Each structure stands twice: as C-alpha cells, then as structure tokens.
C-alpha cells in the first residue's frame, strides 16, 4: 500500500499530477479542491459556506477541510493506497496527517509566482458539467464551449487577480511551513512544475523511485 501527498501553490498542477500518479499505480486520487467544488456546484449547505470563502480567495476553514478529508478517508476504498492533493494546508493538519497515516512520500510542485498567475487566470470551467479547461494547455475545440456537453466555459469564482493574491499570501504564510515539518518527518521530493505534464510526472516518479511508466498516460 502506498500513500502520497502532493503539495504546491495554486496552478502548479496538483490535480493533474495526482491523477496521473494514481492512475499509473492503481491508487485512489483524493482531490480536496474538487470535493469542495462538488459541494458548491450541487448547492449543498457546506457548498454555500465554501462558495462565500472561495470567492474572496481565502482558504476554506481548517476544521471544515479536515472534516471533509476525514469523511473521505473513512470510506476505506483505497485498497492499494491513495494520492491526496490540497491537504494538509497548515501545520495542525500536517501533524494530524502524520499521526494518522504512514506516508510514503510528499511531492512538492515548485512553481514561480509569475507562472502561477499565467496559469490560474487562463483556467476555465464548464458551467454545466464541470469539465476543466486551460486556455494555455487544454483549449476547447470551439471557443468558450465545452467539448463534452457544449456548456458555456466560465472562470472559476476564485480565479481573479485579487483572490489569487490572497491565496498566495495564505500559501506562503501557512502552507509553505508545512513542507519544513514534512522534511523532518517524511520523504519530500521537490519537482519543477514548469515543464509539460508528462515530464513533471516522470520527475516525480524518478524522485520517488517508481517505474517511469509509458506515454502518453504513464501507465504502471
């Protein structure tokens, strides 16, 4: 059983790399941001709270995120392990995670702020089905329309200059110190997140001592 944590600033590709790593190793990918957005899109009570917070660019309340993660991991559908991204976000959450799970490695995706801004402000989301796009790397076939359902593509509510600036401040103040804690207790691999997704994934696997996999989907 393998258990990995992926950390990185907004737009560093945590979700993409988490999905590639999980798919190649038959692990469960747990994307905390996607879970929170599901609640927003489905207008749950929790979603209303999350929406108000995300629209300002602030990080969602620690207790709320922790409860969502605990509930998800309690399902125990991860027979071979999991890859989690978007958690932990602060020292308290990291200490809880280290005490509760035997982590095999922490992947840190390193990305300069200038590239963060370029990527984040190019992101789009289908208003109908929730499909993710990026006008840099994953353009729709028809401008502003989803390839899957034809729905309108919109910017995420939290993908604004003001919200991004707030998230970056929160990241460096709260999340960055978590890496220092992990470096004491866990094995941390830092990878340059600027290249294409396959190159980044190969660097991750090399750092973790895992098989490189085969293109294009990097299977195990």
N, C-alpha and C positions, 0 to 999 in steps of 0.2 A: 504494500500500500504506500502510495506517495501523496504528500500534501505540500503544496507550494503556495506562496503568497506573491502577488505581483503588485509592486508599488511604483508610483510615478505621478508626475503632475498631470493636470487636465490636458488631454490631447496627445499624450505620449504613446497611446496605442495599447493600453492595458487590456481592454476588452478584446481587441483583435489578437494580441499575443496570447492571452489567456485561452481563447477559443482554439487557437492553433495547437498550443501545448496540450490542452485537454483532449482534443480530437486525436492527436498522434499517440497519446499514451492511454487512451480509454478511461480518462478521468472525468469527473463532473466539473463543469465550469460554473462557478458561482460569481456572478457579476452583480455586486451590490447596487451599483447605479441603475442597472436595468430593472432590478426588483423594485427600486423606489419609483422609477418612471412608470412601471406597470401600474402601481397604485395610483399615480397621477392620472394616467390615461383611462383608468377604469373608475375614476371618481370615488374612490374609497375614502373613508374618514381619515385614514392615515395619509392618503394621497393629497387631500386638501391641505393638511399641515405641511407636507413635503413641498407642495407647489408654492406656498407662500414663502418658504425658506429659500428654495432654489431660485425663485425669481429675483431675489436680491443678491444672489451669488454667494450667499453664506453656506457653510457646511451644515448638513442636517444634524439635529441634536444627537449627541453621543449616545444617550440612553435609547433613543428611538432606533438608531442604526444597529446598536448592539442587540436589541430585542429582535429585529428583523433577521440578523445573522444567526442568532441562537436558534430561532424558529426554523430557519432553513437547514442548518446543520443537523438539527434534531431529527430530520426526516430520514437520515442514515441511508440514503440511496446511493451513496458514493462508495461502492464496494471496493473499488481499486484506488480510491483516494479522490482528491479534489484540487482544483486550482481556483483560488479566490482573488478577485481584484476589487479595489475600492474599500478594503478593510484589512487591517486596522488603520485608523486615521490619526490616532493620538497615543500617547504613552500608556494611558489606562487601558485602552482597548488592546494594545500590543501585549501588555502584561497578562491580561485575561486570556489572550490567544496562546501565548507561550505556555501558560499553566494548563490549558485545556487540551492542547493538541501538540503532537510530536511533529514539528515542521521539518521537512526535508531540505527546504531552501527558500530564500527570499530573493526575488528578481526585482532589481531596481532599474527602471527605464529612465535614462538620463536624457533630458531634452532642454535646450536653451529657451529662455522666455520668448525670444523673437519667433522661434519656430512654433512654440505653443500658441501664440496669438494667431499666426498664419493658419494653422490647422483648425483651431477651435472656431474661428469666425467663418470658416468655409464649410462647417458641418450643416447638414440638413436632415430633417426627419419627416417621414410621410405622416401627414395628419390623419390618415385613415388606417393604415396597417402598422405603422411604427417602424418601417424599414429605415435603416440608417444609410445615409449617403455622405460623401465628402466631395466638394467641387474640385478638389485637387487630385485625389486618387480614385474616387469612385463616382464618376458623373452618371446621371441618368441618361438613357437613350434620347428621351425628349426632355428639353429644358423644363425644370420646375415640376416634373411629373414623375410619379413612382413607376418604375419598370414592372413591379409586381401587380399593383392594383389600379394604377392610374390616378391615385390620390395626389393632392397638392403637396409639394415639399415646402416645409417651413423651417425657420431657425428654431432651435430649442429656446425656451424662455430664458434659460440661464446663460445662453451664448451671446452675451453683449460685452462691450468694452468695459463697462462699469462692473458687471458681475464677474468677468474674468479677472480683473484687477483685485477684486475682493477675494476670489478663490486662491489666487497666487499668494496673497498675503497670509491667508489661513494655512496654506500648504507649508510655506517656509517656517511659519511660527509654530505649527502644531504637528504636522505630519513628518517633516524632514527630521526632527529629533528622534522619531521612531526608528529610523534607519540606524542611528547610533546604538539604540537598545538592541536591535536585532544583530548588529555586528558583534555585540558581546555574547549573545546567546545563540545565534543562528548563523547559517552559512549564507552570506549575501553576495549575489552576482550583480555587478553593475554593467549595463549594456547601453551603448549609444543607440538611442531610439530614432535617429535621423534617417538611416537608410530605409530601403523598401522592406516590407513586412517579412519576406522570406529570409533576407539577410539577417534581420534582427532576430528572427526565430532560431536560425542556425547558431547565432552567437549565444543565445540563451541556452540552447541545448549543449553547446560546447562547454559553456561555463558550469553547467550542472553535471557534466559527464554523461550525457544521454546520447542515444543514437541520433544522427543528423536528420534522418527521415528523407523522403523523396519528394521532389517537386511534382505538381505545384502545391499540393495540400499538406506536404510534410507528414505523411503517414508514418506510423511507428516502424 
